[in-house]
Amino acid sequence: MIPDWMRETETAPPEFSRISHGKKGFVGKTIEGVFAFMEEAFVSEASSHQPGILQSLDPRAKLISILVIVIATSLIGDLKLLVFIYLLTLIFAYLSKINVVFFIKRVWLFIPIFAGIIALPMAFNIFIPGEPLIHLVYLEPGAHLGPFSLPESIYITRQGTLAAVIFTTRVAACVSAVVLLFITTPKQLLFKSLRAVGVPKLYVLTLEMTYRYIFLLMELVREMYIAKKARTIRSRGLLDEQKWVGGRMGYTLVRSLDMSEKVHMAMASRGFTGEVHIMQQFRLSARDYIAGVIAISLSIVLVLISQNIIRV
């Protein structure tokens, strides 16, 4: 029997101390980014133990519900409905005891902004003709860009802008739902729930090992940088710094390959078959079934409203 005190987990986000090493170059800034990533990951793990509404659901029900919502969101083309889904994710983030500002920053930091850059060309009449909104450039008739013919004027269209906004909002809503799943679910439970819904164990094992050992490799990078700073008497030029970084990248690759072989042999020698085994047992309750039914029903209704099958 395992005593209760060994089952307890810390629910408060850990405090990280930032050690200053004087003026930082691009290497120091990269290491600082590594620390920021680790801090964000640990804060996310602490958020999964908060007494929130999503944390109390069974991981399998939560996984299926969010997956259905993501599929429904990808089928919706109505901007108002997409904004409604995004606001719904913010509400659930608040009800799950998650800092809403942290949640918004995490969602909009990379993927939706990147999606917005991809969708930006959609706003121009070169790609999507439509009603002029803002005129940018007037060209002569018969203008060409290499083998491509250009219109007499280049402008931002109302239809293209709407399409770009809808695409970016759809990506933001989908990413928000997925981030909610990761923030509110302990990683070992998430991996086990993936196996419970039929995901092949090879994919689950790859995800689990990647998540576990990415922190170990980042710690290796941190130690190499601190060792270098401790032995540096005077700063070197940019070229020397780049050479050092290139050499450490090669060393890290060799070290990771060697580590993967040793870890695999150690796991195989202990009878590991690829299945995820943890102490927690899944038990579906009435609220899990209710949450799943609500998520599926809401997704179907929103898709039908988007297709004008149901009029509101």
VODONU-742442 format. One record per residue (C-alpha): x, y, z. Coordinates in steps of 0.1 Angstrom, whole numbers, plus 5000, padded with zeros to 4 digits. Layout:
BEGIN
XYZ...
This chain:
BEGIN
500050005000501250354991500750615019498550915012501351165016503251004986500151054964499951424971500951664944501852034944499152244930500952584933503152684903506752654912509052954915512052974892515153174900516753354871520553364874522153654856525353594838526053944828525554064793523853784772524553714736522353504713523453194732522453334765519153444751518553094738519252944772516853204787514253084763514852724774514252824810511053004800509852694782510552474811508852714835505752724812505652344811505852304848503152564854500952374830501552054849500552234881497452364865496252014858495951954896493752264903490252194915488652314883485652194862487752034835490251874859487451684875486351514843487551174832490451214808488750984782485551184782487551514781489651384752486651274731484651594739487451824729488251614698484551644687484652024693487852054672486351854643483152064645485152394646487052294614483652244596482252584607482652884584480553134603482653394621480153454648480053084657483853064657484053364681481453194703483552874705486653074713484853274740483552934753487152814757488053124777485053064800486152704806489652824812488453054839486252784854489252544854491252784876493552884848494953224845493153364815495953604805498453314806496053104786495553374759499253434756500053064753497453024725498253334705502053314709502753094679500152904659497353154654499753434646501553204621498153104607497253474603500453534583499553234561496053374556497253724549497453684511493853574511492953944517494254054483492354054451495153854434493953544453490353614461488453864439485854074457484654414467487554664471488154764507491554934506493455024474497154964476498854984442497655094407499354904379499354954341497054724320498754394311501254404341503054074347505053914375507153664356504653424339501753554361499453824349498454094374495254294377495254664369495154744406496054554438493654604467492354434498488954284493486154254518485553894510489253804513489653984546486653794560488053464548491453544564489753644597487553324596490653104590492653264618489753254643489152884634492752804641492653004674489552824686490952474677494252554694492552694725490552374729493652154725495652374749492752334774493151954772496851974778496752224806493952054825495151694822498251534838500451404810500551044822496751044822496551194788498850934773496850654790493550804777495050804741495550434744492050394759490450554728492450334704495550534695498350284685500850234713503750314691502450674687501650704724505150574733506850814710504851114724505551004760509250954755509551284736507851474764509951314791513351344775513051684760513451824795516551614801518151734769517352094777518952044811522051914793522152234771521852444803524652264820526952304789526252674787526952724825530152524822531252744793530453064811532352944842535452884821535253204799537653474808536853714780534053724755534753594720533453704686530253604670531953354647533553174676530253164694528553014664531252754660530752664697527052634692527552414661529852184680527552154710524652074686526551784672527551664707523951684718522751484688525351204696524451214733520751184725521250894702523450714727520950784755518050654734519850324728520650284765517050374776515550134751517749844762516949924799513249934792513249614772515349434799512549524824509749384803508449704788506049634759504949994750501850004772501350304795500850174831500050424859498450394893495350594885492350394873489750544849486150554862483450724842480850904863477451054854478951394850481451254824478651114803476751444806479751644796480351414766476651434755476651814759479851854738478651624710475251784709476652144710479052054682476251904660474052204666476752454657477652264625473952254615473552634622476652704601475152504572471852694576470052364583468952514616468052884616468553094647
